[in-house]
Amino acid sequence: MAQADSAIVIGASIGGLLVARALSETYAKVTVVDRDLLPEDPVGRRGVPQDRQLHVLLARGRELFEGLFPGLSDELASLGAPLIDLQHQVHWYNDGYRMRRAPSPLMAFGVSRPLLEHVVRARVAALPGVSVLPACEVLGVTATPDSRRVTGVRVLPRTSGAVESAIGADLVVDAGGRASRTPVWLERLGYERAPEEHVRVGVTYVTRSYRREPHHLDGLLGALTNAVPGLPRAGIVAAQEDGRISVALSGMLGEEPPTGDEDMAEYAGTLAAPQIAEILRSAVPLDAPVKMRFPASLRRRYERLRRFPEGYLVVADALCSFNPIYGQGMTVAALEALLLRRLIAQGTDGLARRFFRGAAKLIDTPWSISVGTDLRFPEVEGRRTVAVRLTNAYVNRLHAAATTDPVLGAAFLRVLNLIDPPARLLSPAIVLRVLRGSLGRPAPARADATPVADVRA
């Protein structure tokens, strides 16, 4: 395809930066607009209220980021972000069962969200033809008189005495997050809002960073325990840059982690992973705890609209916002960016239709994983098909068997990290291992009321 003239990306968060990277190969000029005054250092910012929470970049995501930004892994390592073998260097407690550890190729970075965004933003800003316009609010889109094509955006710099102006573009991409204004802007142009799917999970999570000591996590680099019906609490720990360790406690369905030192340790003491409470009781805190609420997973089904303006797309959290407990958002955003790059290389005719259909297929798997898991909880509203019920029961037995069988742990983690499709867990070889390994190991109903299966590698 011949090089196009210009594109505008709304939002300089991870999703918008990934899209800008993809567009830079086709568009002579790419402008990324963000309402924040972007920091020069890797620190949090107001426009990303979740950035001080613990973030996880899945193993698949790390591979995709490296493909888009060659050498990124080495750069993050040089900045102190540890590379983590997800099966060998993490204490996994799934449904109260401790997964047997074993060396694996599933590598992820322990990196804070501000540092990752800082490094990626610097890479994007250095690309030929790409510019980042900070402290500028997008007020709406401009369009042709018949509203069939979006032609740019209306912006207002967030400075004293600034006046509104318009920036033209051949393509506008909304990467403005779950608070996306696209539904309102579409209505103003005479289009319908996209159908929305909501799965209300009522997640509250609290993150705090501590000074990492050699004895923490028994010398490993992470720990994780999931929420279970009857005890909708979870916890995750990850080593990060600058000798820090980040601890996130979460609760679902109105269960809220506390923020006081003793109360946090007591809350963590009800979890299956004892390493989390040990850190909270003994480690030196480096900052104040930060609380965040996530009411519901949200999916906007733009692929179901019969009419959509040309020259306009919606991506990342503005398209689908997942339950953050599963850490899928950045990886899915990278998959969407690569999809967009591939489709644009084929031409821009019918781009919105082709992109939304392709993105829907990408989203289907992580959406089914997160929603299907959330539906284990009776309080979560949603349709529980026979397949969902059987899958959850089967995965529970897989966790029991994975206490002694590292092959099953690897199979589960490959699905969780969006490397293999969930159907891979139903291959004859895996099913046989699950049946053999789970005999005599009934799943615990509550992590705090049942002895944890603890088989050390």
Secondary structure, DSSP 8 states (H G I E B T S, - for coil): ---EEEEEEE--SHHHHHHHHHHTTTEEEEEEE-SS---SSS---TT-TTTTS-----HHHHHHHHHHSTTHHHHHHHTT--EEETTTSEEEEETTEE------S-EEE---HHHHHHHHHHHHHTSTTEEEE-SEEEEEEEE-TTSSBEEEEEEEESSTT---EEEE-SEEEE---TT-SHHHHHHHTT-----EEEEEEEEEEEEEEEE--TTGGGG-SEEEE--BTTB-EEEEEEE-STTEEEEEEEE-TT-----SHHHHHHHHTTSS-HHHHHHHHHS-B-S--EEEEEEEEEEE-GGG-S---BTEEE-GGGTEE--GGG--HHHHHHHHHHHHHHHHHT-STTHHHHHHHHHHHHHHHHHHHHHHHHTTSTTS-S---HHHHHHHHHHHHHHHHTTT-HHHHHHHHHHHTTSS-GGGGGSHHHHHHHHHHHTT----S-TTTS--B----
